[in-house]
Amino acid sequence: MSKSNRNKLYIGRTVRYVGSPCLGCGRILDAATGVGHKSKPRPGAISICLTCGHIQAYGSEMKFRELTDQEMIEVAGHEKILLIQKAAGLAREHADRGGYPYYPWKRQR
């Protein structure tokens, strides 16, 4: 990766897999998108539920598991995770209000 792209946050390709319930809200999550990399999810990868913001990890057979103590220490304050949680929270907030504010014509009926 070139030096100019090294610190940029980008979204990878979304992949679908057999669903697993979020450990925070129970919603079935059956897709994942890499942030900052192009890798597919694998056991041990960190996942953030965009519905509730719960941070969890993929376990065996791509079923979610809670983070280990060491993983919690590693992700605490991680810049990319904080950005993802902030973006997901803003999306939830605007969805509760009827849509994203930059597109008010979509709410007019």
Secondary structure, DSSP 8 states (H G I E B T S, - for coil): --TTTTT---EEEEEEEEEEE-TTT--EEEEEEEESS-----TT-EEE-TTT--EEEE-GGG-EE---HHHHHHHTT-HHHHHHHHHHHHHHHHHHTTS-TT-GGGT--
